[in-house]
């Protein structure tokens, strides 16, 4: 611990002098997501991987093949005085115990999402962070997704008029991956896997706005042990209804985003930001040509005249996911505040718990009323 105190003092001193400090990261759990982190970290000059530990010898061998140091135990990794930051990239059920052990060993912690399995667990982790003075955060990397940032920009612009509905969906057709994500005891299921991302994004859309009620259902099409999909309707205090849906048995996907305002609609079809905005031009349509269907006619659902609407491209927003780790290092050095607050992680955790409760009861539940 004394080494870590001295390191923090050195970081603060170098930060005041404008010097860059090279941080050393230890990885616990070297599966698919850790491999993604490894590739990302190689693109960040001030950060390097100083050690890896995994319970599987095959994964340690995979780390060594990439030129990384394989540790013989978790204790060995945590005892390394060079390492000032630990990434927890294990199955969800052991996030808490590893994060706590790391903080008690004087390491700052980046936890893969979800940060843990329950609000109670998170309170315990926060207490250890406060006691040890170690920084704890969660890797909510989907805050850097450009489709999310583009929708957020549309809402900030107010170009659709008074907003009344935002729909966010992720659809696939292959079911749940055939690993621990299928097992309840390891924190499997789509609410914890994808829901944690989409719910975090939706809450970020309306900062400072209370979420009043939640109504949700889950699906068990391909897996009876954990949810393989869910649909949650969220009712915000500003009058906006949000729909968050994850499906793993959808052979035709609905749009990634669908945003409705009184004066226009925005749609983003996919991850590649294929989409558009259609808005009212202000021209009043007095004479509407009815649409004739096989069994009648309708004026209500007739298309608008071309002179009463106009189409515009999406205001695409670019991002750099390296900014996540840049912020983590800046927080450790005392230069910035964390972009991902533990209060936000706790709110997402409570929301996931409310979704489960609503689905079990088959009724809406109060959230922040």
TORKOL-4160 file (C-alpha; in steps of 0.2 Angstrom, whole numbers, padded with zeros to 4 digits, m for minus):
369
<pt num="1" X="0000" Y="0000" Z="0000"/>
<pt num="2" X="0014" Y="0012" Z="0004"/>
<pt num="3" X="0021" Y="0010" Z="m0014"/>
<pt num="4" X="0004" Y="0015" Z="m0020"/>
<pt num="5" X="0003" Y="0030" Z="m0009"/>
<pt num="6" X="0020" Y="0035" Z="m0016"/>
<pt num="7" X="0015" Y="0032" Z="m0034"/>
<pt num="8" X="m0001" Y="0043" Z="m0032"/>
<pt num="9" X="0010" Y="0057" Z="m0025"/>
<pt num="10" X="0022" Y="0055" Z="m0039"/>
<pt num="11" X="0007" Y="0056" Z="m0052"/>
<pt num="12" X="0000" Y="0071" Z="m0044"/>
<pt num="13" X="0018" Y="0080" Z="m0044"/>
<pt num="14" X="0021" Y="0075" Z="m0062"/>
<pt num="15" X="0003" Y="0081" Z="m0067"/>
<pt num="16" X="0006" Y="0098" Z="m0059"/>
<pt num="17" X="0022" Y="0099" Z="m0070"/>
<pt num="18" X="0013" Y="0094" Z="m0085"/>
<pt num="19" X="0023" Y="0078" Z="m0087"/>
<pt num="20" X="0015" Y="0062" Z="m0094"/>
<pt num="21" X="0015" Y="0047" Z="m0083"/>
<pt num="22" X="0015" Y="0029" Z="m0090"/>
<pt num="23" X="0002" Y="0018" Z="m0082"/>
<pt num="24" X="0003" Y="m0001" Z="m0079"/>
<pt num="25" X="m0013" Y="m0011" Z="m0081"/>
<pt num="26" X="m0016" Y="m0029" Z="m0075"/>
<pt num="27" X="m0029" Y="m0039" Z="m0083"/>
<pt num="28" X="m0040" Y="m0052" Z="m0073"/>
<pt num="29" X="m0049" Y="m0064" Z="m0085"/>
<pt num="30" X="m0042" Y="m0065" Z="m0103"/>
<pt num="31" X="m0057" Y="m0069" Z="m0113"/>
<pt num="32" X="m0064" Y="m0061" Z="m0128"/>
<pt num="33" X="m0068" Y="m0044" Z="m0120"/>
<pt num="34" X="m0051" Y="m0043" Z="m0113"/>
<pt num="35" X="m0044" Y="m0047" Z="m0130"/>
<pt num="36" X="m0053" Y="m0031" Z="m0136"/>
<pt num="37" X="m0046" Y="m0021" Z="m0122"/>
<pt num="38" X="m0028" Y="m0028" Z="m0126"/>
<pt num="39" X="m0030" Y="m0021" Z="m0144"/>
<pt num="40" X="m0036" Y="m0005" Z="m0138"/>
<pt num="41" X="m0023" Y="m0002" Z="m0125"/>
<pt num="42" X="m0009" Y="m0005" Z="m0138"/>
<pt num="43" X="m0016" Y="0011" Z="m0146"/>
<pt num="44" X="m0014" Y="0022" Z="m0131"/>
<pt num="45" X="0004" Y="0028" Z="m0128"/>
<pt num="46" X="0003" Y="0031" Z="m0109"/>
<pt num="47" X="m0004" Y="0014" Z="m0105"/>
<pt num="48" X="0003" Y="m0003" Z="m0105"/>
<pt num="49" X="m0002" Y="m0021" Z="m0099"/>
<pt num="50" X="0010" Y="m0027" Z="m0086"/>
<pt num="51" X="0002" Y="m0043" Z="m0082"/>
<pt num="52" X="m0012" Y="m0055" Z="m0085"/>
<pt num="53" X="m0021" Y="m0069" Z="m0074"/>
<pt num="54" X="m0034" Y="m0081" Z="m0079"/>
<pt num="55" X="m0040" Y="m0097" Z="m0071"/>
<pt num="56" X="m0038" Y="m0106" Z="m0088"/>
<pt num="57" X="m0020" Y="m0111" Z="m0093"/>
<pt num="58" X="m0025" Y="m0110" Z="m0111"/>
<pt num="59" X="m0029" Y="m0091" Z="m0109"/>
<pt num="60" X="m0013" Y="m0088" Z="m0100"/>
<pt num="61" X="m0004" Y="m0096" Z="m0115"/>
<pt num="62" X="m0014" Y="m0085" Z="m0127"/>
<pt num="63" X="m0008" Y="m0070" Z="m0117"/>
<pt num="64" X="0010" Y="m0075" Z="m0118"/>
<pt num="65" X="0008" Y="m0078" Z="m0137"/>
<pt num="66" X="0004" Y="m0059" Z="m0138"/>
<pt num="67" X="0019" Y="m0055" Z="m0128"/>
<pt num="68" X="0011" Y="m0052" Z="m0112"/>
<pt num="69" X="0017" Y="m0057" Z="m0094"/>
<pt num="70" X="0006" Y="m0072" Z="m0087"/>
<pt num="71" X="0005" Y="m0072" Z="m0069"/>
<pt num="72" X="0004" Y="m0088" Z="m0058"/>
<pt num="73" X="m0010" Y="m0082" Z="m0047"/>
<pt num="74" X="m0021" Y="m0067" Z="m0044"/>
<pt num="75" X="m0011" Y="m0064" Z="m0028"/>
<pt num="76" X="0005" Y="m0062" Z="m0039"/>
<pt num="77" X="m0003" Y="m0050" Z="m0051"/>
<pt num="78" X="m0010" Y="m0039" Z="m0036"/>
<pt num="79" X="0007" Y="m0039" Z="m0027"/>
<pt num="80" X="0016" Y="m0032" Z="m0042"/>
<pt num="81" X="0021" Y="m0014" Z="m0037"/>
<pt num="82" X="0021" Y="m0008" Z="m0055"/>
<pt num="83" X="0003" Y="m0011" Z="m0058"/>
<pt num="84" X="m0008" Y="0004" Z="m0053"/>
<pt num="85" X="m0024" Y="m0001" Z="m0062"/>
<pt num="86" X="m0033" Y="m0018" Z="m0064"/>
<pt num="87" X="m0046" Y="m0023" Z="m0077"/>
<pt num="88" X="m0059" Y="m0035" Z="m0071"/>
<pt num="89" X="m0065" Y="m0045" Z="m0087"/>
<pt num="90" X="m0071" Y="m0060" Z="m0079"/>
<pt num="91" X="m0089" Y="m0068" Z="m0079"/>
<pt num="92" X="m0101" Y="m0056" Z="m0070"/>
<pt num="93" X="m0103" Y="m0066" Z="m0054"/>
<pt num="94" X="m0085" Y="m0063" Z="m0048"/>
<pt num="95" X="m0083" Y="m0045" Z="m0052"/>
<pt num="96" X="m0086" Y="m0039" Z="m0034"/>
<pt num="97" X="m0074" Y="m0051" Z="m0025"/>
<pt num="98" X="m0060" Y="m0047" Z="m0038"/>
<pt num="99" X="m0063" Y="m0028" Z="m0038"/>
<pt num="100" X="m0063" Y="m0028" Z="m0019"/>
<pt num="101" X="m0047" Y="m0038" Z="m0018"/>
<pt num="102" X="m0038" Y="m0027" Z="m0030"/>
<pt num="103" X="m0043" Y="m0011" Z="m0021"/>
<pt num="104" X="m0038" Y="m0018" Z="m0005"/>
<pt num="105" X="m0021" Y="m0021" Z="m0013"/>
<pt num="106" X="m0020" Y="m0003" Z="m0018"/>
<pt num="107" X="m0025" Y="m0004" Z="m0036"/>
<pt num="108" X="m0037" Y="0006" Z="m0045"/>
<pt num="109" X="m0051" Y="m0004" Z="m0054"/>
<pt num="110" X="m0059" Y="m0004" Z="m0071"/>
<pt num="111" X="m0074" Y="m0017" Z="m0070"/>
<pt num="112" X="m0082" Y="m0024" Z="m0086"/>
<pt num="113" X="m0100" Y="m0021" Z="m0087"/>
<pt num="114" X="m0111" Y="m0024" Z="m0077"/>
<pt num="115" X="m0101" Y="m0018" Z="m0063"/>
<pt num="116" X="m0109" Y="m0032" Z="m0052"/>
<pt num="117" X="m0125" Y="m0042" Z="m0050"/>
<pt num="118" X="m0135" Y="m0031" Z="m0038"/>
<pt num="119" X="m0137" Y="m0014" Z="m0029"/>
<pt num="120" X="m0131" Y="m0022" Z="m0013"/>
<pt num="121" X="m0115" Y="m0029" Z="m0020"/>
<pt num="122" X="m0111" Y="m0011" Z="m0028"/>
<pt num="123" X="m0114" Y="m0003" Z="m0011"/>
<pt num="124" X="m0101" Y="m0015" Z="m0004"/>
<pt num="125" X="m0089" Y="m0011" Z="m0018"/>
<pt num="126" X="m0091" Y="0008" Z="m0016"/>
<pt num="127" X="m0088" Y="0007" Z="0003"/>
<pt num="128" X="m0071" Y="m0002" Z="m0001"/>
<pt num="129" X="m0067" Y="0012" Z="m0014"/>
<pt num="130" X="m0070" Y="0025" Z="m0001"/>
<pt num="131" X="m0061" Y="0016" Z="0012"/>
<pt num="132" X="m0045" Y="0013" Z="0002"/>
<pt num="133" X="m0045" Y="0029" Z="m0009"/>
<pt num="134" X="m0044" Y="0018" Z="m0024"/>
<pt num="135" X="m0054" Y="0024" Z="m0040"/>
<pt num="136" X="m0067" Y="0012" Z="m0046"/>
<pt num="137" X="m0077" Y="0013" Z="m0062"/>
<pt num="138" X="m0086" Y="0003" Z="m0075"/>
<pt num="139" X="m0082" Y="0000" Z="m0093"/>
<pt num="140" X="m0098" Y="0008" Z="m0101"/>
<pt num="141" X="m0090" Y="0008" Z="m0118"/>
<pt num="142" X="m0106" Y="0010" Z="m0127"/>
<pt num="143" X="m0107" Y="0028" Z="m0122"/>
<pt num="144" X="m0094" Y="0031" Z="m0136"/>
<pt num="145" X="m0106" Y="0022" Z="m0149"/>
<pt num="146" X="m0108" Y="0035" Z="m0163"/>
<pt num="147" X="m0126" Y="0030" Z="m0166"/>
<pt num="148" X="m0130" Y="0034" Z="m0148"/>
<pt num="149" X="m0120" Y="0050" Z="m0149"/>
<pt num="150" X="m0130" Y="0055" Z="m0165"/>
<pt num="151" X="m0147" Y="0053" Z="m0157"/>
<pt num="152" X="m0141" Y="0062" Z="m0142"/>
<pt num="153" X="m0136" Y="0077" Z="m0153"/>
<pt num="154" X="m0153" Y="0076" Z="m0162"/>
<pt num="155" X="m0162" Y="0078" Z="m0145"/>
<pt num="156" X="m0150" Y="0092" Z="m0140"/>
<pt num="157" X="m0154" Y="0101" Z="m0156"/>
<pt num="158" X="m0172" Y="0101" Z="m0153"/>
<pt num="159" X="m0175" Y="0099" Z="m0171"/>
<pt num="160" X="m0190" Y="0087" Z="m0170"/>
<pt num="161" X="m0200" Y="0098" Z="m0159"/>
<pt num="162" X="m0208" Y="0092" Z="m0143"/>
<pt num="163" X="m0201" Y="0075" Z="m0140"/>
<pt num="164" X="m0213" Y="0061" Z="m0135"/>
<pt num="165" X="m0205" Y="0044" Z="m0139"/>
<pt num="166" X="m0188" Y="0037" Z="m0141"/>
<pt num="167" X="m0185" Y="0018" Z="m0146"/>
<pt num="168" X="m0169" Y="0009" Z="m0144"/>
<pt num="169" X="m0167" Y="m0009" Z="m0150"/>
<pt num="170" X="m0154" Y="m0022" Z="m0153"/>
<pt num="171" X="m0159" Y="m0037" Z="m0162"/>
<pt num="172" X="m0150" Y="m0053" Z="m0167"/>
<pt num="173" X="m0155" Y="m0071" Z="m0172"/>
<pt num="174" X="m0142" Y="m0082" Z="m0165"/>
<pt num="175" X="m0149" Y="m0084" Z="m0147"/>
<pt num="176" X="m0137" Y="m0081" Z="m0132"/>
<pt num="177" X="m0119" Y="m0086" Z="m0134"/>
<pt num="178" X="m0115" Y="m0103" Z="m0129"/>
<pt num="179" X="m0105" Y="m0099" Z="m0113"/>
<pt num="180" X="m0107" Y="m0093" Z="m0095"/>
<pt num="181" X="m0120" Y="m0080" Z="m0102"/>
<pt num="182" X="m0132" Y="m0094" Z="m0103"/>
<pt num="183" X="m0131" Y="m0098" Z="m0084"/>
<pt num="184" X="m0140" Y="m0088" Z="m0071"/>
<pt num="185" X="m0127" Y="m0091" Z="m0057"/>
<pt num="186" X="m0114" Y="m0082" Z="m0067"/>
<pt num="187" X="m0125" Y="m0067" Z="m0071"/>
<pt num="188" X="m0131" Y="m0072" Z="m0088"/>
<pt num="189" X="m0145" Y="m0066" Z="m0098"/>
<pt num="190" X="m0148" Y="m0051" Z="m0110"/>
<pt num="191" X="m0154" Y="m0039" Z="m0096"/>
<pt num="192" X="m0136" Y="m0039" Z="m0089"/>
<pt num="193" X="m0127" Y="m0042" Z="m0105"/>
<pt num="194" X="m0135" Y="m0029" Z="m0117"/>
<pt num="195" X="m0148" Y="m0021" Z="m0106"/>
<pt num="196" X="m0135" Y="m0013" Z="m0095"/>
<pt num="197" X="m0128" Y="m0004" Z="m0111"/>
<pt num="198" X="m0145" Y="0002" Z="m0118"/>
<pt num="199" X="m0152" Y="0007" Z="m0102"/>
<pt num="200" X="m0137" Y="0017" Z="m0097"/>
<pt num="201" X="m0138" Y="0026" Z="m0114"/>
<pt num="202" X="m0156" Y="0030" Z="m0112"/>
<pt num="203" X="m0154" Y="0037" Z="m0095"/>
<pt num="204" X="m0140" Y="0048" Z="m0102"/>
<pt num="205" X="m0152" Y="0055" Z="m0115"/>
<pt num="206" X="m0161" Y="0064" Z="m0101"/>
<pt num="207" X="m0149" Y="0070" Z="m0088"/>
<pt num="208" X="m0157" Y="0076" Z="m0072"/>
<pt num="209" X="m0174" Y="0070" Z="m0077"/>
<pt num="210" X="m0183" Y="0057" Z="m0065"/>
<pt num="211" X="m0189" Y="0041" Z="m0072"/>
<pt num="212" X="m0206" Y="0038" Z="m0065"/>
<pt num="213" X="m0212" Y="0021" Z="m0070"/>
<pt num="214" X="m0206" Y="0005" Z="m0078"/>
<pt num="215" X="m0216" Y="m0008" Z="m0087"/>
<pt num="216" X="m0207" Y="m0023" Z="m0094"/>
<pt num="217" X="m0208" Y="m0041" Z="m0101"/>
<pt num="218" X="m0194" Y="m0054" Z="m0104"/>
<pt num="219" X="m0193" Y="m0068" Z="m0117"/>
<pt num="220" X="m0186" Y="m0086" Z="m0115"/>
<pt num="221" X="m0187" Y="m0092" Z="m0133"/>
<pt num="222" X="m0170" Y="m0101" Z="m0134"/>
<pt num="223" X="m0166" Y="m0102" Z="m0115"/>
<pt num="224" X="m0177" Y="m0106" Z="m0100"/>
<pt num="225" X="m0164" Y="m0102" Z="m0087"/>
<pt num="226" X="m0160" Y="m0084" Z="m0091"/>
<pt num="227" X="m0169" Y="m0071" Z="m0101"/>
<pt num="228" X="m0164" Y="m0071" Z="m0120"/>
<pt num="229" X="m0173" Y="m0054" Z="m0123"/>
<pt num="230" X="m0183" Y="m0041" Z="m0115"/>
<pt num="231" X="m0194" Y="m0026" Z="m0119"/>
<pt num="232" X="m0195" Y="m0011" Z="m0106"/>
<pt num="233" X="m0206" Y="0004" Z="m0107"/>
<pt num="234" X="m0199" Y="0019" Z="m0097"/>
<pt num="235" X="m0209" Y="0034" Z="m0092"/>
<pt num="236" X="m0199" Y="0049" Z="m0089"/>
<pt num="237" X="m0205" Y="0065" Z="m0079"/>
<pt num="238" X="m0204" Y="0076" Z="m0094"/>
<pt num="239" X="m0217" Y="0066" Z="m0103"/>
<pt num="240" X="m0206" Y="0056" Z="m0114"/>
<pt num="241" X="m0209" Y="0037" Z="m0116"/>
<pt num="242" X="m0194" Y="0027" Z="m0120"/>
<pt num="243" X="m0194" Y="0009" Z="m0127"/>
<pt num="244" X="m0178" Y="m0002" Z="m0124"/>
<pt num="245" X="m0178" Y="m0019" Z="m0132"/>
<pt num="246" X="m0166" Y="m0033" Z="m0134"/>
<pt num="247" X="m0170" Y="m0048" Z="m0144"/>
<pt num="248" X="m0160" Y="m0064" Z="m0149"/>
<pt num="249" X="m0172" Y="m0073" Z="m0160"/>
<pt num="250" X="m0176" Y="m0059" Z="m0173"/>
<pt num="251" X="m0173" Y="m0064" Z="m0191"/>
<pt num="252" X="m0178" Y="m0046" Z="m0197"/>
<pt num="253" X="m0172" Y="m0032" Z="m0186"/>
<pt num="254" X="m0181" Y="m0017" Z="m0182"/>
<pt num="255" X="m0172" Y="0000" Z="m0183"/>
<pt num="256" X="m0158" Y="0003" Z="m0170"/>
<pt num="257" X="m0166" Y="0020" Z="m0165"/>
<pt num="258" X="m0183" Y="0027" Z="m0169"/>
<pt num="259" X="m0186" Y="0045" Z="m0162"/>
<pt num="260" X="m0203" Y="0054" Z="m0163"/>
<pt num="261" X="m0206" Y="0072" Z="m0160"/>
<pt num="262" X="m0221" Y="0083" Z="m0164"/>
<pt num="263" X="m0212" Y="0091" Z="m0179"/>
<pt num="264" X="m0202" Y="0076" Z="m0186"/>
<pt num="265" X="m0195" Y="0059" Z="m0185"/>
<pt num="266" X="m0178" Y="0052" Z="m0185"/>
<pt num="267" X="m0172" Y="0034" Z="m0189"/>
<pt num="268" X="m0156" Y="0025" Z="m0188"/>
<pt num="269" X="m0157" Y="0008" Z="m0196"/>
<pt num="270" X="m0141" Y="0000" Z="m0190"/>
<pt num="271" X="m0123" Y="0001" Z="m0183"/>
<pt num="272" X="m0117" Y="0010" Z="m0198"/>
<pt num="273" X="m0128" Y="0025" Z="m0195"/>
<pt num="274" X="m0139" Y="0022" Z="m0211"/>
<pt num="275" X="m0154" Y="0033" Z="m0207"/>
<pt num="276" X="m0162" Y="0050" Z="m0210"/>
<pt num="277" X="m0173" Y="0064" Z="m0202"/>
<pt num="278" X="m0190" Y="0069" Z="m0209"/>
<pt num="279" X="m0197" Y="0086" Z="m0203"/>
<pt num="280" X="m0212" Y="0096" Z="m0206"/>
<pt num="281" X="m0209" Y="0111" Z="m0218"/>
<pt num="282" X="m0222" Y="0122" Z="m0210"/>
<pt num="283" X="m0234" Y="0121" Z="m0225"/>
<pt num="284" X="m0252" Y="0118" Z="m0220"/>
<pt num="285" X="m0260" Y="0103" Z="m0229"/>
<pt num="286" X="m0278" Y="0108" Z="m0231"/>
<pt num="287" X="m0282" Y="0095" Z="m0245"/>
<pt num="288" X="m0276" Y="0078" Z="m0242"/>
<pt num="289" X="m0278" Y="0065" Z="m0255"/>
<pt num="290" X="m0285" Y="0049" Z="m0247"/>
<pt num="291" X="m0276" Y="0032" Z="m0249"/>
<pt num="292" X="m0287" Y="0019" Z="m0256"/>
<pt num="293" X="m0284" Y="0001" Z="m0248"/>
<pt num="294" X="m0292" Y="m0015" Z="m0253"/>
<pt num="295" X="m0306" Y="m0013" Z="m0240"/>
<pt num="296" X="m0308" Y="0006" Z="m0240"/>
<pt num="297" X="m0300" Y="0023" Z="m0239"/>
<pt num="298" X="m0290" Y="0033" Z="m0226"/>
<pt num="299" X="m0285" Y="0052" Z="m0225"/>
<pt num="300" X="m0277" Y="0050" Z="m0208"/>
<pt num="301" X="m0264" Y="0038" Z="m0214"/>
<pt num="302" X="m0261" Y="0046" Z="m0231"/>
<pt num="303" X="m0243" Y="0051" Z="m0235"/>
<pt num="304" X="m0239" Y="0070" Z="m0234"/>
<pt num="305" X="m0237" Y="0080" Z="m0249"/>
<pt num="306" X="m0219" Y="0083" Z="m0254"/>
<pt num="307" X="m0220" Y="0101" Z="m0251"/>
<pt num="308" X="m0225" Y="0099" Z="m0233"/>
<pt num="309" X="m0210" Y="0089" Z="m0227"/>
<pt num="310" X="m0191" Y="0089" Z="m0230"/>
<pt num="311" X="m0178" Y="0076" Z="m0227"/>
<pt num="312" X="m0161" Y="0079" Z="m0220"/>
<pt num="313" X="m0146" Y="0069" Z="m0216"/>
<pt num="314" X="m0141" Y="0063" Z="m0198"/>
<pt num="315" X="m0129" Y="0075" Z="m0189"/>
<pt num="316" X="m0117" Y="0061" Z="m0187"/>
<pt num="317" X="m0105" Y="0062" Z="m0172"/>
<pt num="318" X="m0088" Y="0054" Z="m0171"/>
<pt num="319" X="m0080" Y="0047" Z="m0156"/>
<pt num="320" X="m0064" Y="0040" Z="m0150"/>
<pt num="321" X="m0065" Y="0025" Z="m0138"/>
<pt num="322" X="m0048" Y="0028" Z="m0132"/>
<pt num="323" X="m0055" Y="0043" Z="m0122"/>
<pt num="324" X="m0062" Y="0030" Z="m0109"/>
<pt num="325" X="m0044" Y="0025" Z="m0103"/>
<pt num="326" X="m0038" Y="0043" Z="m0106"/>
<pt num="327" X="m0051" Y="0049" Z="m0093"/>
<pt num="328" X="m0047" Y="0034" Z="m0081"/>
<pt num="329" X="m0029" Y="0039" Z="m0081"/>
<pt num="330" X="m0033" Y="0058" Z="m0079"/>
<pt num="331" X="m0044" Y="0054" Z="m0064"/>
<pt num="332" X="m0030" Y="0043" Z="m0056"/>
<pt num="333" X="m0018" Y="0058" Z="m0059"/>
<pt num="334" X="m0031" Y="0070" Z="m0051"/>
<pt num="335" X="m0033" Y="0080" Z="m0067"/>
<pt num="336" X="m0051" Y="0076" Z="m0072"/>
<pt num="337" X="m0068" Y="0069" Z="m0065"/>
<pt num="338" X="m0074" Y="0052" Z="m0070"/>
<pt num="339" X="m0085" Y="0052" Z="m0086"/>
<pt num="340" X="m0094" Y="0037" Z="m0078"/>
<pt num="341" X="m0100" Y="0040" Z="m0061"/>
<pt num="342" X="m0104" Y="0027" Z="m0049"/>
<pt num="343" X="m0121" Y="0035" Z="m0045"/>
<pt num="344" X="m0125" Y="0032" Z="m0063"/>
<pt num="345" X="m0120" Y="0014" Z="m0062"/>
<pt num="346" X="m0130" Y="0012" Z="m0047"/>
<pt num="347" X="m0145" Y="0020" Z="m0056"/>
<pt num="348" X="m0143" Y="0008" Z="m0070"/>
<pt num="349" X="m0142" Y="m0007" Z="m0058"/>
<pt num="350" X="m0158" Y="m0002" Z="m0049"/>
<pt num="351" X="m0167" Y="0000" Z="m0066"/>
<pt num="352" X="m0162" Y="m0018" Z="m0071"/>
<pt num="353" X="m0169" Y="m0024" Z="m0055"/>
<pt num="354" X="m0185" Y="m0014" Z="m0058"/>
<pt num="355" X="m0186" Y="m0022" Z="m0075"/>
<pt num="356" X="m0185" Y="m0040" Z="m0068"/>
<pt num="357" X="m0198" Y="m0035" Z="m0054"/>
<pt num="358" X="m0210" Y="m0028" Z="m0067"/>
<pt num="359" X="m0208" Y="m0044" Z="m0078"/>
<pt num="360" X="m0211" Y="m0055" Z="m0063"/>
<pt num="361" X="m0226" Y="m0046" Z="m0057"/>
<pt num="362" X="m0233" Y="m0042" Z="m0075"/>
<pt num="363" X="m0237" Y="m0024" Z="m0070"/>
<pt num="364" X="m0228" Y="m0007" Z="m0070"/>
<pt num="365" X="m0218" Y="m0003" Z="m0055"/>
<pt num="366" X="m0213" Y="0014" Z="m0048"/>
<pt num="367" X="m0195" Y="0019" Z="m0050"/>
<pt num="368" X="m0192" Y="0037" Z="m0045"/>
<pt num="369" X="m0209" Y="0044" Z="m0041"/>
